[in-house]
C-alpha cells in the first residue's frame, strides 16, 4: 500500500478562511475522491500541536494499492481538473505545499 500526502505547511490568509474551506469542500475534496485507483482520501486538520512544531493548515493523505496505480492517478484527467482550483487554493494560503509518498504496508500491522 502507498500513501501519498500533500502537506499544506503554513496558514490560510486572514479573511480567506471561508473561501478556502468552500473551495476544499465544494470542489477539491470531491475531485480528489475521484482519482482513479484511490482507495481512501483523508483530509487531516491539526487539533493539537507540539510547541515549536510547524503549522499545517491541512494534510491530504490518499491511499493507493501500489506505485503504478498512484502514477496512473497522477497522470489522469481528474488530476488535471484539480490544477486550477488547487492554484486558487494556494493563492488563499501563506506557506508551501509539498508531497511525500510513504510505504503504508506497516499501517496494516496489528498491534502487539
C-alpha positions in Angstrom: 0.0 0.0 0.0 1.2 3.5 -0.8 0.1 6.8 0.9 0.7 10.0 -1.0 0.5 13.1 1.2 0.2 16.8 0.5 1.4 18.9 3.4 -0.1 22.4 3.5 2.6 24.0 5.8 1.5 27.5 6.8 -1.7 29.3 7.4 -4.8 30.4 5.5 -4.5 34.1 4.8 -6.7 36.1 7.3 -10.1 36.9 5.7 -9.8 34.0 3.3 -10.9 31.2 5.6 -14.4 30.8 4.2 -13.3 30.8 0.6 -10.5 28.3 1.4 -13.0 25.9 3.1 -15.6 26.3 0.4 -13.1 25.5 -2.3 -12.0 22.5 -0.4 -15.4 21.1 0.4 -17.3 22.0 -2.8 -14.6 21.4 -5.4 -11.3 19.8 -4.4 -12.3 17.1 -2.0 -14.9 15.7 -4.4 -12.3 15.7 -7.2 -9.6 14.1 -5.0 -12.1 11.3 -4.2 -12.4 10.6 -8.0 -8.7 9.9 -8.5 -8.6 6.6 -10.3 -7.4 3.8 -8.1 -7.6 5.8 -4.9 -8.8 3.6 -2.1 -9.1 6.3 0.6 -8.8 10.1 0.7 -8.4 11.8 4.1 -8.2 15.5 4.8 -6.5 15.9 8.1 -6.6 19.1 10.2 -4.4 19.7 13.2 -6.1 19.8 16.6 -3.1 19.7 19.0 0.5 20.5 18.0 3.7 20.4 20.0 5.4 23.6 20.9 7.7 24.7 18.1 6.1 22.4 15.6 5.5 23.7 12.1 2.0 24.9 11.4 -0.1 22.9 8.9 -3.4 24.1 7.6 -4.1 20.6 6.5 -2.6 17.4 5.3 -4.2 15.4 2.4 -3.5 11.7 2.5 -4.5 9.5 -0.4 -4.1 5.7 -0.3 -3.3 3.6 -3.4 -2.7 -0.1 -3.6 0.7 0.4 -5.3 3.0 3.0 -7.0 1.8 2.1 -10.5 -1.8 2.9 -9.6 -0.7 6.2 -8.0 1.3 7.1 -11.1 -1.8 6.4 -13.3 -3.9 8.6 -11.0 -1.3 11.4 -11.1 -1.4 11.4 -14.9 -5.2 11.3 -15.1 -7.7 13.8 -16.4 -9.2 14.1 -12.9 -5.8 15.3 -11.6 -5.6 17.8 -14.4 -9.0 19.1 -13.4 -7.6 19.8 -9.9 -4.9 22.2 -11.2 -6.8 25.4 -11.5 -8.8 25.1 -8.2 -5.5 24.0 -6.5 -3.8 27.1 -7.7 -6.7 29.2 -6.4 -6.5 27.4 -3.0 -2.7 28.2 -2.9 -3.5 31.9 -3.5 -5.6 31.9 -0.3 -2.7 30.4 1.7 0.6 31.6 3.1 3.1 28.8 3.1 4.2 25.9 1.0 2.7 22.7 -0.3 4.8 19.7 -0.7 4.3 16.0 -1.2 5.7 12.9 0.4 4.8 9.4 -0.6 5.0 6.7 2.1 5.0 2.9 2.0 1.9 2.2 4.1 2.3 -1.5 4.5 3.1 -1.1 8.2 -0.3 0.6 8.7 -1.8 -2.9 8.3 0.3 -4.4 11.0 -1.7 -5.3 14.1 -0.7 -4.0 17.4 1.2 -6.4 19.8 
